[in-house]
Amino acid sequence: MENIRQTSIGSWVFGFLFMGIGVLCLIPNQVTTLNCSRVTPGTCHLVASGLLGTTSMEIPLNLLQGAKVERIKDKDNKRKTSYTYRVIILTSTERRK
């Protein structure tokens, strides 16, 4: 019969630590939503949620001038071309990402 090697608790903790870091890397950094209502007075609510918390902003509809999409080529992956997309909201007062 073969001897079964016992694994120390430290090895288990070390393994779970790296597994946890790997799972966190799979979670998106931030999710941003924009909801607009055209009912007078029209407003848009911009909400950004991530691992570090949630921020929200209210934009009056009359300040909203448009939006555009930026496409950024990822440099990490050499075999397959991948892109990150970013929506930029244009207002009459400032640029919001």
Contacts in CASP RR format, 6 or more apart in sequence:
PFRMAT RR
TARGET T0000
AUTHOR 0000-0000-0000
METHOD contacts of the structure
MODEL  1
MENIRQTSIGSWVFGFLFMGIGVLCLIPNQVTTLNCSRVTPGTCHLVASG
LLGTTSMEIPLNLLQGAKVERIKDKDNKRKTSYTYRVIILTSTERRK
24 51 0 8 1.000
27 51 0 8 1.000
28 50 0 8 1.000
29 50 0 8 1.000
29 51 0 8 1.000
30 48 0 8 1.000
30 49 0 8 1.000
30 50 0 8 1.000
31 48 0 8 1.000
31 49 0 8 1.000
31 50 0 8 1.000
32 46 0 8 1.000
32 47 0 8 1.000
32 48 0 8 1.000
32 49 0 8 1.000
32 87 0 8 1.000
33 46 0 8 1.000
33 47 0 8 1.000
34 44 0 8 1.000
34 45 0 8 1.000
34 46 0 8 1.000
34 47 0 8 1.000
34 87 0 8 1.000
34 89 0 8 1.000
35 44 0 8 1.000
35 45 0 8 1.000
35 47 0 8 1.000
36 42 0 8 1.000
36 43 0 8 1.000
36 44 0 8 1.000
36 45 0 8 1.000
36 61 0 8 1.000
36 64 0 8 1.000
37 43 0 8 1.000
37 44 0 8 1.000
37 61 0 8 1.000
38 61 0 8 1.000
41 60 0 8 1.000
41 61 0 8 1.000
42 60 0 8 1.000
42 61 0 8 1.000
42 62 0 8 1.000
43 58 0 8 1.000
43 59 0 8 1.000
43 60 0 8 1.000
43 61 0 8 1.000
44 58 0 8 1.000
44 59 0 8 1.000
44 60 0 8 1.000
44 61 0 8 1.000
44 64 0 8 1.000
45 56 0 8 1.000
45 57 0 8 1.000
45 58 0 8 1.000
45 59 0 8 1.000
46 56 0 8 1.000
46 57 0 8 1.000
46 58 0 8 1.000
46 59 0 8 1.000
46 89 0 8 1.000
46 96 0 8 1.000
47 54 0 8 1.000
47 55 0 8 1.000
47 56 0 8 1.000
47 57 0 8 1.000
48 54 0 8 1.000
48 55 0 8 1.000
48 56 0 8 1.000
57 96 0 8 1.000
59 89 0 8 1.000
59 91 0 8 1.000
59 96 0 8 1.000
63 91 0 8 1.000
63 92 0 8 1.000
63 93 0 8 1.000
64 89 0 8 1.000
64 90 0 8 1.000
64 91 0 8 1.000
65 90 0 8 1.000
65 91 0 8 1.000
65 92 0 8 1.000
66 89 0 8 1.000
66 90 0 8 1.000
67 87 0 8 1.000
67 88 0 8 1.000
67 89 0 8 1.000
67 90 0 8 1.000
68 87 0 8 1.000
68 88 0 8 1.000
68 90 0 8 1.000
69 85 0 8 1.000
69 86 0 8 1.000
69 87 0 8 1.000
69 88 0 8 1.000
70 85 0 8 1.000
70 86 0 8 1.000
70 87 0 8 1.000
70 88 0 8 1.000
71 83 0 8 1.000
71 84 0 8 1.000
71 85 0 8 1.000
72 83 0 8 1.000
72 84 0 8 1.000
72 85 0 8 1.000
72 86 0 8 1.000
73 81 0 8 1.000
73 82 0 8 1.000
73 83 0 8 1.000
74 81 0 8 1.000
74 82 0 8 1.000
74 83 0 8 1.000
74 84 0 8 1.000
86 97 0 8 1.000
87 97 0 8 1.000
88 95 0 8 1.000
88 96 0 8 1.000
88 97 0 8 1.000
89 95 0 8 1.000
89 96 0 8 1.000
89 97 0 8 1.000
END
